[in-house]
Amino acid sequence: MSGFAWGAFAANLGWAALTALGVMVITFAVAVRKGMHRIVDIAWGAAFAAVALATFGASAGEGDLARRALVTALTVVWGLRLAVHIGRRGRGHGEDPRYEELLDKGSGNRNLYAFRMIYLLQGALVWLVSLPVQAAQYATRPVSVLAWLGTALWAVGIFFEAVGDAQKARFKADPANEGRIMDRGLWRYTRHPNYFGDFCVWWGLFLIACDGGPAPAVVSFLSPLVMSYLLINGSGKRLLERRMAGRPGWAEYASRTSGFFPLPPR
């Protein structure tokens, strides 16, 4: 498959893995110092931004500059926005119940167990899911319409994610809404506008990689599928709805609101 710098991309896979691992190791050290592993959620978005920037530097002189700059900028904007949002949302809160439950299942040193089961796993997922971002930067074809379609899909995703998060933050900040289910704004059309937004972001980035030709499409096609699985059946929608199932009003809200893709309320 021509138009793709295979050798340089192969080397970048190693640099990307080291970058993701480095972010997770630093985050682990901070988490141990603070005695709280929930800050790894902040590192999730930051690690993607770091991998995109590291790849941009490593791919200098290899891929098309416009595509390299485009996919890097979109990933950094998404990753840093997510990291800042999660950081603000978790301020003043204790450990995440998900991590408490996970660590209670481990034996031996809790921190080492957390490093294996949380930090190394998330670092590996960052490396895998970021393959479109890495591969797009080693394609030499000039940017064409598919990249702009991917950018448009990314924009839809960042809109749903950012607006949905902001709407929910305002809702929860009002004491009058204590104990109520958020069912306003974008949350009228999907129970998870933020997860749907992530879904669109990563399929958009994949389209930008596909714009570079069959090679970047082939090496990265698993990435949006993995992210989609995580959002819908993994640690996203499925896990959150399991926790929400007993909340007053949840069953009624779920019966009239689409589970993932935005649709008019029933």
Backbone as CSV, one residue per row, in Angstrom:
resi,resn,N_x,N_y,N_z,CA_x,CA_y,CA_z,C_x,C_y,C_z
1,MET,0.856,-1.198,0.000,0.000,0.000,0.000,0.889,1.244,0.000
2,SER,0.872,1.966,-1.106,1.754,3.118,-1.237,1.150,4.322,-0.525
3,GLY,1.965,5.367,-0.395,1.504,6.587,0.238,1.470,6.519,1.746
4,PHE,2.184,5.553,2.316,2.182,5.392,3.768,3.581,5.018,4.223
5,ALA,4.095,5.735,5.227,5.456,5.525,5.713,5.457,4.391,6.739
6,TRP,5.481,3.159,6.242,5.359,1.987,7.107,6.447,1.914,8.173
7,GLY,7.691,2.109,7.778,8.791,1.981,8.731,8.710,3.006,9.844
8,ALA,8.453,4.247,9.477,8.350,5.301,10.486,7.140,5.080,11.388
9,PHE,6.036,4.611,10.804,4.846,4.333,11.608,5.114,3.213,12.606
10,ALA,5.814,2.175,12.173,6.136,1.066,13.075,6.953,1.558,14.262
11,ALA,7.918,2.440,13.992,8.713,3.001,15.089,7.845,3.853,16.007
12,ASN,6.893,4.558,15.415,6.027,5.431,16.212,5.154,4.640,17.179
13,LEU,4.800,3.409,16.807,4.006,2.589,17.714,4.689,2.437,19.069
14,GLY,6.009,2.273,19.021,6.764,2.164,20.265,6.799,3.469,21.028
15,TRP,7.005,4.585,20.313,7.031,5.883,20.982,5.673,6.217,21.586
16,ALA,4.613,5.871,20.873,3.274,6.138,21.393,3.010,5.325,22.656
17,ALA,3.450,4.067,22.657,3.268,3.221,23.837,4.027,3.798,25.035
18,LEU,5.239,4.257,24.789,6.033,4.849,25.876,5.394,6.133,26.390
19,THR,4.831,6.916,25.471,4.167,8.156,25.876,2.959,7.872,26.748
20,ALA,2.107,6.946,26.302,0.923,6.586,27.094,1.322,6.027,28.453
21,LEU,2.343,5.168,28.465,2.811,4.596,29.726,3.366,5.682,30.635
22,GLY,4.101,6.622,30.056,4.669,7.704,30.858,3.604,8.533,31.545
23,VAL,2.541,8.863,30.817,1.442,9.623,31.424,0.822,8.833,32.570
24,MET,0.641,7.522,32.365,0.013,6.707,33.403,0.915,6.524,34.623
25,VAL,2.208,6.394,34.406,3.139,6.251,35.534,3.148,7.528,36.372
26,ILE,3.198,8.675,35.711,3.171,9.949,36.440,1.860,10.087,37.210
27,THR,0.767,9.741,36.555,-0.541,9.828,37.210,-0.611,8.880,38.408
28,PHE,-0.062,7.685,38.258,-0.047,6.722,39.360,0.713,7.279,40.553
29,ALA,1.855,7.915,40.302,2.644,8.483,41.398,1.858,9.567,42.129
30,VAL,1.156,10.408,41.376,0.341,11.461,41.996,-0.817,10.839,42.774
31,ALA,-1.439,9.809,42.198,-2.575,9.164,42.848,-2.178,8.516,44.168
32,VAL,-1.032,7.849,44.188,-0.549,7.222,45.428,-0.285,8.286,46.488
33,ARG,0.285,9.396,46.061,0.576,10.484,46.997,-0.713,11.060,47.597
34,LYS,-1.745,11.167,46.756,-3.015,11.728,47.214,-3.918,10.669,47.852
35,GLY,-3.593,9.386,47.628,-4.433,8.313,48.149,-5.770,8.206,47.452
36,MET,-5.784,8.515,46.142,-7.035,8.499,45.400,-6.752,8.182,43.933
37,HIS,-7.293,7.055,43.455,-7.000,6.617,42.096,-7.974,7.165,41.054
38,ARG,-8.982,7.910,41.476,-9.930,8.446,40.502,-9.288,9.464,39.565
39,ILE,-8.124,10.006,39.924,-7.495,10.989,39.043,-6.993,10.359,37.747
40,VAL,-6.984,9.023,37.675,-6.607,8.387,36.416,-7.610,8.748,35.317
41,ASP,-8.836,9.095,35.685,-9.819,9.484,34.680,-9.425,10.797,34.006
42,ILE,-8.740,11.667,34.742,-8.228,12.900,34.149,-7.140,12.575,33.141
43,ALA,-6.307,11.588,33.463,-5.191,11.206,32.591,-5.653,10.561,31.293
44,TRP,-6.870,10.025,31.258,-7.383,9.369,30.051,-7.338,10.323,28.850
45,GLY,-7.990,11.458,28.970,-7.975,12.423,27.877,-6.600,13.020,27.659
46,ALA,-5.886,13.310,28.748,-4.554,13.902,28.632,-3.586,12.968,27.909
47,ALA,-3.715,11.664,28.124,-2.818,10.702,27.482,-3.026,10.683,25.961
48,PHE,-4.269,10.796,25.514,-4.523,10.868,24.071,-3.895,12.118,23.472
49,ALA,-4.028,13.235,24.174,-3.416,14.470,23.693,-1.895,14.320,23.613
50,ALA,-1.301,13.690,24.621,0.148,13.498,24.627,0.604,12.600,23.485
51,VAL,-0.140,11.530,23.225,0.210,10.627,22.120,0.101,11.361,20.785
52,ALA,-0.942,12.170,20.610,-1.101,12.920,19.363,0.061,13.887,19.152
53,LEU,0.452,14.577,20.213,1.550,15.537,20.096,2.886,14.834,19.854
54,ALA,3.099,13.708,20.547,4.335,12.949,20.340,4.417,12.434,18.909
55,THR,3.292,11.957,18.377,3.267,11.463,17.003,3.483,12.598,16.016
56,PHE,2.923,13.762,16.299,3.126,14.909,15.411,4.606,15.250,15.300
57,GLY,5.304,15.212,16.439,6.738,15.477,16.404,7.509,14.390,15.680
58,ALA,7.144,13.128,15.929,7.878,12.007,15.331,7.622,11.893,13.841
59,SER,6.464,12.352,13.373,6.100,12.183,11.962,6.546,13.340,11.076
60,ALA,7.298,14.277,11.629,7.762,15.423,10.845,8.518,14.940,9.614
61,GLY,8.126,15.429,8.457,8.783,15.048,7.217,8.294,13.738,6.636
62,GLU,7.336,13.088,7.274,6.853,11.782,6.798,5.482,11.887,6.131
63,GLY,4.486,12.403,6.849,3.128,12.455,6.324,2.744,13.835,5.839
64,ASP,1.512,13.940,5.322,0.989,15.213,4.853,0.805,16.162,6.035
65,LEU,1.376,17.357,5.948,1.373,18.291,7.071,-0.045,18.700,7.462
66,ALA,-0.909,18.940,6.478,-2.274,19.374,6.797,-3.012,18.313,7.606
67,ARG,-2.896,17.044,7.207,-3.568,15.975,7.946,-2.951,15.801,9.328
68,ARG,-1.637,15.890,9.402,-0.964,15.763,10.695,-1.455,16.837,11.652
69,ALA,-1.494,18.077,11.177,-1.920,19.184,12.037,-3.395,19.048,12.417
70,LEU,-4.217,18.637,11.445,-5.652,18.522,11.689,-5.952,17.474,12.751
71,VAL,-5.443,16.259,12.569,-5.787,15.181,13.482,-5.175,15.422,14.867
72,THR,-4.009,16.060,14.910,-3.403,16.387,16.207,-4.230,17.422,16.941
73,ALA,-4.608,18.494,16.248,-5.382,19.559,16.892,-6.715,19.037,17.413
74,LEU,-7.415,18.230,16.616,-8.714,17.716,17.048,-8.574,16.811,18.265
75,THR,-7.537,15.989,18.276,-7.333,15.075,19.413,-6.959,15.838,20.672
76,VAL,-6.107,16.834,20.546,-5.692,17.619,21.713,-6.885,18.382,22.290
77,VAL,-7.684,19.002,21.423,-8.865,19.734,21.899,-9.808,18.781,22.643
78,TRP,-10.086,17.624,22.042,-10.968,16.653,22.699,-10.374,16.181,24.024
79,GLY,-9.103,15.784,24.019,-8.486,15.208,25.207,-8.382,16.188,26.356
80,LEU,-7.956,17.424,26.071,-7.794,18.394,27.149,-9.140,18.869,27.680
81,ARG,-10.126,19.013,26.796,-11.463,19.386,27.282,-11.995,18.333,28.236
82,LEU,-11.827,17.061,27.862,-12.303,15.977,28.710,-11.555,15.955,30.040
83,ALA,-10.242,16.128,29.995,-9.450,16.103,31.227,-9.862,17.228,32.170
84,VAL,-10.063,18.433,31.627,-10.461,19.575,32.458,-11.849,19.343,33.040
85,HIS,-12.760,18.846,32.219,-14.119,18.592,32.715,-14.119,17.574,33.850
86,ILE,-13.413,16.475,33.668,-13.397,15.437,34.700,-12.715,15.957,35.962
87,GLY,-11.663,16.760,35.785,-10.989,17.328,36.941,-11.917,18.227,37.749
88,ARG,-12.674,19.065,37.060,-13.622,19.948,37.755,-14.742,19.158,38.404
89,ARG,-15.247,18.155,37.700,-16.359,17.362,38.211,-15.982,16.608,39.480
90,GLY,-14.737,16.140,39.559,-14.322,15.334,40.703,-13.769,16.118,41.869
91,ARG,-13.665,17.451,41.706,-13.080,18.270,42.777,-13.918,18.173,44.053
92,GLY,-13.243,17.863,45.148,-13.921,17.785,46.436,-14.578,16.458,46.734
93,HIS,-14.504,15.502,45.793,-15.104,14.188,46.002,-14.036,13.177,46.416
94,GLY,-14.466,12.108,47.040,-13.558,11.046,47.439,-13.308,10.070,46.303
95,GLU,-12.893,8.866,46.644,-12.577,7.850,45.659,-13.821,7.450,44.869
96,ASP,-13.612,7.145,43.607,-14.703,6.686,42.747,-15.131,5.288,43.205
97,PRO,-16.447,5.057,43.377,-16.914,3.725,43.815,-16.484,2.607,42.880
98,ARG,-16.321,2.903,41.588,-15.871,1.865,40.646,-14.505,1.331,41.037
99,TYR,-13.613,2.236,41.413,-12.260,1.822,41.760,-12.212,1.179,43.135
100,GLU,-13.051,1.656,44.057,-13.135,1.012,45.366,-13.566,-0.443,45.209
101,GLU,-14.581,-0.655,44.375,-15.088,-2.005,44.153,-14.027,-2.884,43.506
102,LEU,-13.315,-2.343,42.532,-12.273,-3.116,41.854,-11.140,-3.471,42.807
103,LEU,-10.680,-2.502,43.587,-9.543,-2.734,44.473,-9.894,-3.683,45.620
104,ASP,-11.158,-3.699,46.006,-11.572,-4.627,47.057,-11.462,-6.082,46.609
105,LYS,-11.442,-6.302,45.297,-11.337,-7.664,44.774,-9.892,-8.160,44.730
106,GLY,-8.937,-7.235,44.819,-7.530,-7.605,44.697,-6.955,-8.145,45.983
107,SER,-5.791,-8.736,45.860,-5.065,-9.230,47.030,-3.668,-8.617,47.023
108,GLY,-3.047,-8.562,48.161,-1.712,-7.988,48.251,-1.771,-6.472,48.290
109,ASN,-0.725,-5.846,47.797,-0.605,-4.387,47.822,-1.662,-3.753,46.913
110,ARG,-2.518,-2.907,47.484,-3.615,-2.315,46.713,-3.108,-1.399,45.601
111,ASN,-2.032,-0.671,45.888,-1.516,0.258,44.878,-0.923,-0.489,43.690
112,LEU,-0.200,-1.544,43.954,0.371,-2.318,42.847,-0.734,-2.998,42.048
113,TYR,-1.760,-3.463,42.751,-2.908,-4.055,42.052,-3.584,-3.006,41.173
114,ALA,-3.722,-1.794,41.708,-4.320,-0.701,40.935,-3.470,-0.380,39.716
115,PHE,-2.147,-0.395,39.872,-1.275,-0.086,38.737,-1.472,-1.089,37.610
116,ARG,-1.590,-2.366,37.978,-1.775,-3.403,36.956,-3.152,-3.333,36.313
117,MET,-4.182,-3.210,37.145,-5.548,-3.373,36.659,-6.175,-2.085,36.138
118,ILE,-5.631,-0.942,36.520,-6.205,0.335,36.087,-5.256,1.079,35.153
119,TYR,-4.054,1.361,35.630,-3.153,2.243,34.882,-2.571,1.559,33.641
120,LEU,-2.071,0.347,33.793,-1.516,-0.345,32.634,-2.609,-0.644,31.608
121,LEU,-3.798,-1.025,32.090,-4.900,-1.314,31.175,-5.311,-0.053,30.417
122,GLN,-5.452,1.054,31.121,-5.855,2.288,30.444,-4.763,2.775,29.493
123,GLY,-3.505,2.603,29.877,-2.420,2.976,28.966,-2.464,2.162,27.685
124,ALA,-2.728,0.853,27.803,-2.821,-0.005,26.624,-4.007,0.400,25.755
125,LEU,-5.125,0.754,26.379,-6.293,1.179,25.612,-6.045,2.499,24.895
126,VAL,-5.350,3.411,25.547,-4.993,4.676,24.891,-4.173,4.391,23.631
127,TRP,-3.199,3.509,23.751,-2.361,3.162,22.595,-3.205,2.563,21.476
128,LEU,-4.105,1.653,21.813,-4.914,0.984,20.799,-5.921,1.934,20.156
129,VAL,-6.660,2.657,20.984,-7.708,3.529,20.458,-7.112,4.690,19.652
130,SER,-5.901,5.105,19.985,-5.284,6.233,19.288,-4.646,5.855,17.958
131,LEU,-4.762,4.612,17.529,-4.134,4.203,16.260,-4.565,5.054,15.063
132,PRO,-5.845,5.459,14.933,-6.175,6.346,13.809,-5.410,7.670,13.846
133,VAL,-5.213,8.198,15.041,-4.479,9.451,15.195,-3.022,9.257,14.804
134,GLN,-2.465,8.117,15.187,-1.082,7.831,14.813,-0.956,7.574,13.308
135,ALA,-1.806,6.704,12.788,-1.690,6.297,11.386,-1.953,7.452,10.430
136,ALA,-2.902,8.320,10.764,-3.233,9.438,9.879,-2.025,10.323,9.619
137,GLN,-1.103,10.379,10.576,0.022,11.302,10.450,1.163,10.742,9.594
138,TYR,1.045,9.491,9.183,2.084,8.902,8.325,1.580,8.651,6.908
139,ALA,0.374,9.148,6.601,-0.155,9.050,5.241,0.294,10.267,4.443
140,THR,0.797,10.040,3.256,1.360,11.130,2.448,0.360,11.736,1.474
141,ARG,-0.805,11.112,1.301,-1.808,11.682,0.408,-2.272,13.042,0.913
142,PRO,-2.563,13.971,0.004,-3.110,15.263,0.457,-4.515,15.093,1.015
143,VAL,-4.896,16.003,1.881,-6.212,15.960,2.512,-7.295,16.123,1.450
144,SER,-8.362,15.315,1.567,-9.478,15.407,0.628,-10.790,15.444,1.402
145,VAL,-11.894,15.248,0.684,-13.211,15.462,1.271,-13.499,14.538,2.444
146,LEU,-12.978,13.321,2.451,-13.257,12.391,3.544,-12.742,12.921,4.876
147,ALA,-11.604,13.608,4.841,-11.069,14.193,6.079,-12.001,15.275,6.618
148,TRP,-12.613,16.041,5.715,-13.520,17.098,6.176,-14.837,16.516,6.661
149,LEU,-15.265,15.399,6.074,-16.429,14.706,6.614,-16.129,14.186,8.023
150,GLY,-14.916,13.641,8.215,-14.512,13.195,9.534,-14.455,14.339,10.529
151,THR,-13.984,15.498,10.073,-13.937,16.676,10.941,-15.341,17.120,11.329
152,ALA,-16.271,17.058,10.376,-17.657,17.427,10.670,-18.264,16.475,11.701
153,LEU,-17.988,15.172,11.560,-18.493,14.201,12.535,-17.862,14.442,13.896
154,TRP,-16.566,14.753,13.917,-15.889,15.121,15.167,-16.576,16.313,15.811
155,ALA,-16.934,17.315,15.006,-17.574,18.522,15.537,-18.927,18.201,16.150
156,VAL,-19.700,17.310,15.505,-20.968,16.869,16.095,-20.702,16.217,17.446
157,GLY,-19.672,15.393,17.494,-19.351,14.694,18.731,-18.942,15.641,19.841
158,ILE,-18.073,16.588,19.542,-17.599,17.498,20.587,-18.745,18.383,21.065
159,PHE,-19.690,18.692,20.167,-20.868,19.461,20.560,-21.702,18.673,21.568
160,PHE,-22.037,17.436,21.243,-22.857,16.631,22.150,-22.146,16.427,23.482
161,GLU,-20.856,16.191,23.409,-20.111,15.909,24.637,-20.010,17.150,25.521
162,ALA,-19.563,18.265,24.944,-19.339,19.470,25.733,-20.651,20.086,26.208
163,VAL,-21.634,20.172,25.320,-22.909,20.766,25.711,-23.630,19.868,26.712
164,GLY,-23.614,18.557,26.464,-24.245,17.639,27.403,-23.614,17.716,28.788
165,ASP,-22.301,17.764,28.850,-21.615,17.867,30.142,-21.962,19.174,30.839
166,ALA,-21.988,20.273,30.076,-22.286,21.578,30.665,-23.721,21.627,31.181
167,GLN,-24.651,21.068,30.417,-26.049,21.044,30.852,-26.214,20.243,32.135
168,LYS,-25.545,19.115,32.205,-25.674,18.293,33.412,-25.014,18.968,34.610
169,ALA,-23.885,19.642,34.391,-23.207,20.329,35.493,-24.099,21.434,36.065
170,ARG,-24.771,22.191,35.201,-25.683,23.244,35.674,-26.870,22.638,36.422
171,PHE,-27.377,21.532,35.903,-28.512,20.858,36.537,-28.142,20.410,37.951
172,LYS,-26.977,19.791,38.102,-26.568,19.262,39.406,-26.188,20.367,40.379
173,ALA,-25.797,21.529,39.849,-25.416,22.637,40.724,-26.617,23.295,41.388
174,ASP,-27.816,23.046,40.877,-29.037,23.629,41.438,-29.564,22.727,42.550
175,PRO,-29.589,23.209,43.802,-30.068,22.363,44.916,-31.497,21.858,44.716
176,ALA,-32.295,22.565,43.915,-33.677,22.141,43.683,-33.757,20.831,42.906
177,ASN,-32.647,20.457,42.257,-32.640,19.233,41.459,-32.073,18.034,42.209
178,GLU,-31.822,18.191,43.489,-31.278,17.099,44.298,-32.169,15.863,44.198
179,GLY,-31.568,14.723,43.782,-32.291,13.471,43.686,-33.103,13.300,42.416
180,ARG,-33.117,14.302,41.551,-33.897,14.216,40.318,-33.034,13.686,39.178
181,ILE,-33.683,13.145,38.161,-32.999,12.635,36.975,-32.877,13.749,35.943
182,MET,-31.697,13.944,35.403,-31.485,14.950,34.367,-32.166,14.495,33.073
183,ASP,-33.168,15.270,32.641,-33.913,14.899,31.434,-34.182,16.122,30.553
184,ARG,-33.265,17.075,30.586,-33.445,18.322,29.848,-32.370,18.468,28.776
185,GLY,-32.576,19.436,27.891,-31.572,19.693,26.866,-31.317,18.467,26.008
186,LEU,-30.045,18.193,25.771,-29.687,17.021,24.967,-30.078,15.722,25.648
187,TRP,-30.230,15.762,26.962,-30.564,14.563,27.725,-32.019,14.146,27.518
188,ARG,-32.808,14.954,26.804,-34.157,14.547,26.417,-34.121,13.550,25.262
189,TYR,-33.046,13.592,24.481,-32.980,12.826,23.235,-32.108,11.579,23.331
190,THR,-31.220,11.560,24.287,-30.384,10.391,24.537,-30.003,10.376,26.011
191,ARG,-29.972,9.202,26.587,-29.603,9.100,27.995,-28.114,9.362,28.210
192,HIS,-27.351,9.397,27.113,-25.902,9.561,27.236,-25.342,10.438,26.107
193,PRO,-25.659,11.729,26.099,-25.112,12.596,25.041,-23.596,12.682,25.069
194,ASN,-23.004,12.558,26.255,-21.538,12.612,26.336,-20.901,11.378,25.710
195,TYR,-21.456,10.210,25.967,-20.912,8.989,25.365,-21.167,8.958,23.855
196,PHE,-22.352,9.408,23.432,-22.612,9.498,21.997,-21.620,10.461,21.357
197,GLY,-21.292,11.557,22.052,-20.308,12.497,21.535,-18.948,11.862,21.345
198,ASP,-18.499,11.094,22.333,-17.227,10.366,22.205,-17.250,9.420,21.008
199,PHE,-18.360,8.747,20.838,-18.546,7.832,19.711,-18.309,8.562,18.390
200,CYS,-18.938,9.724,18.229,-18.782,10.498,16.992,-17.357,11.010,16.826
201,VAL,-16.747,11.453,17.908,-15.371,11.961,17.841,-14.433,10.912,17.270
202,TRP,-14.520,9.681,17.780,-13.544,8.668,17.370,-13.845,8.071,16.008
203,TRP,-15.110,8.020,15.603,-15.390,7.624,14.230,-14.985,8.737,13.266
204,GLY,-15.084,9.989,13.699,-14.609,11.092,12.872,-13.114,11.052,12.668
205,LEU,-12.370,10.795,13.733,-10.906,10.690,13.612,-10.517,9.502,12.737
206,PHE,-11.293,8.424,12.821,-11.026,7.276,11.960,-11.228,7.642,10.487
207,LEU,-12.257,8.430,10.176,-12.471,8.853,8.789,-11.306,9.709,8.294
208,ILE,-10.731,10.517,9.164,-9.572,11.312,8.765,-8.396,10.391,8.447
209,ALA,-8.235,9.315,9.229,-7.191,8.343,8.921,-7.486,7.652,7.590
210,CYS,-8.734,7.288,7.359,-9.115,6.637,6.097,-8.842,7.534,4.906
211,ASP,-8.923,8.841,5.104,-8.647,9.787,4.029,-7.218,9.656,3.520
212,GLY,-6.349,9.100,4.351,-4.957,8.915,3.948,-4.731,7.698,3.079
213,GLY,-5.768,6.882,2.872,-5.619,5.703,2.022,-5.942,4.428,2.763
214,PRO,-5.841,3.287,2.073,-6.207,2.008,2.694,-5.282,1.591,3.829
215,ALA,-4.011,1.951,3.772,-3.077,1.512,4.816,-3.466,2.030,6.198
216,PRO,-3.634,3.342,6.398,-4.039,3.806,7.737,-5.417,3.302,8.139
217,ALA,-6.307,3.057,7.157,-7.626,2.502,7.481,-7.488,1.088,8.027
218,VAL,-6.650,0.278,7.381,-6.483,-1.119,7.780,-5.853,-1.234,9.164
219,VAL,-4.826,-0.426,9.440,-4.118,-0.578,10.716,-4.895,-0.007,11.895
220,SER,-5.946,0.767,11.622,-6.637,1.423,12.737,-8.130,1.124,12.818
221,PHE,-8.642,0.208,11.995,-10.091,0.006,11.972,-10.630,-0.566,13.272
222,LEU,-9.796,-1.279,14.040,-10.269,-1.835,15.311,-10.490,-0.750,16.368
223,SER,-9.800,0.358,16.231,-9.815,1.375,17.284,-11.198,1.961,17.547
224,PRO,-11.929,2.460,16.531,-13.268,2.982,16.832,-14.230,1.890,17.281
225,LEU,-14.004,0.653,16.851,-14.844,-0.443,17.316,-14.629,-0.697,18.810
226,VAL,-13.369,-0.663,19.237,-13.062,-0.852,20.661,-13.656,0.284,21.480
227,MET,-13.490,1.524,21.009,-14.045,2.660,21.739,-15.567,2.559,21.805
228,SER,-16.196,2.155,20.701,-17.654,2.003,20.700,-18.093,0.950,21.717
229,TYR,-17.358,-0.148,21.780,-17.684,-1.196,22.751,-17.553,-0.664,24.181
230,LEU,-16.482,0.060,24.465,-16.281,0.603,25.804,-17.407,1.553,26.184
231,LEU,-17.821,2.389,25.236,-18.850,3.385,25.518,-20.217,2.753,25.726
232,ILE,-20.529,1.709,24.960,-21.873,1.140,24.995,-21.976,-0.062,25.929
233,ASN,-21.013,-0.963,25.860,-21.114,-2.219,26.605,-20.043,-2.391,27.680
234,GLY,-19.100,-1.470,27.744,-18.007,-1.608,28.698,-18.208,-0.736,29.925
235,SER,-17.263,0.157,30.170,-17.290,0.987,31.378,-18.156,2.229,31.227
236,GLY,-18.820,2.407,30.084,-19.638,3.582,29.860,-21.104,3.356,30.190
237,LYS,-21.925,3.283,29.160,-23.375,3.205,29.311,-23.821,2.050,30.204
238,ARG,-23.348,0.854,29.936,-23.820,-0.315,30.674,-23.560,-0.189,32.164
239,LEU,-22.332,0.197,32.529,-21.974,0.284,33.941,-22.741,1.401,34.631
240,LEU,-22.864,2.552,33.971,-23.572,3.670,34.588,-25.045,3.345,34.786
241,GLU,-25.665,2.714,33.801,-27.087,2.410,33.928,-27.341,1.340,34.987
242,ARG,-26.385,0.470,35.187,-26.530,-0.513,36.264,-26.560,0.180,37.625
243,ARG,-25.758,1.234,37.762,-25.733,1.984,39.012,-26.979,2.860,39.175
244,MET,-27.557,3.308,38.050,-28.701,4.207,38.104,-30.029,3.468,38.227
245,ALA,-30.030,2.171,38.038,-31.276,1.403,37.922,-32.210,1.594,39.108
246,GLY,-31.677,1.762,40.296,-32.523,1.884,41.478,-32.948,3.297,41.808
247,ARG,-32.498,4.272,41.043,-32.821,5.670,41.346,-34.286,5.965,41.031
248,PRO,-34.977,6.713,41.905,-36.364,7.096,41.616,-36.456,7.881,40.312
249,GLY,-37.376,7.497,39.467,-37.582,8.197,38.207,-36.763,7.670,37.054
250,TRP,-35.782,6.809,37.328,-34.921,6.336,36.253,-35.668,5.449,35.253
251,ALA,-36.487,4.536,35.748,-37.199,3.618,34.857,-38.105,4.384,33.897
252,GLU,-38.791,5.403,34.401,-39.667,6.202,33.545,-38.856,6.963,32.507
253,TYR,-37.749,7.561,32.958,-36.878,8.298,32.039,-36.333,7.371,30.952
254,ALA,-35.875,6.188,31.352,-35.309,5.242,30.398,-36.355,4.748,29.404
255,SER,-37.596,4.666,29.834,-38.643,4.147,28.948,-38.984,5.113,27.825
256,ARG,-38.724,6.405,28.031,-39.100,7.385,27.012,-37.911,8.000,26.277
257,THR,-36.694,7.639,26.694,-35.502,8.285,26.141,-34.582,7.256,25.501
258,SER,-34.086,7.566,24.313,-33.192,6.668,23.590,-31.971,6.324,24.441
259,GLY,-31.545,5.081,24.346,-30.425,4.619,25.155,-29.068,5.138,24.718
260,PHE,-28.933,5.507,23.435,-27.620,5.976,22.993,-27.737,6.998,21.857
261,PHE,-28.245,6.588,20.708,-28.340,7.500,19.574,-29.501,8.482,19.802
262,PRO,-29.281,9.769,19.558,-30.335,10.774,19.821,-31.569,10.533,18.955
263,LEU,-32.727,10.482,19.626,-34.009,10.297,18.972,-35.052,11.131,19.715
264,PRO,-36.159,11.494,19.051,-37.222,12.215,19.775,-37.725,11.376,20.944
265,PRO,-38.072,12.012,22.054,-38.600,11.254,23.202,-39.866,10.507,22.827
266,ARG,-40.026,9.308,23.409,-41.195,8.492,23.114,-42.388,8.961,23.957
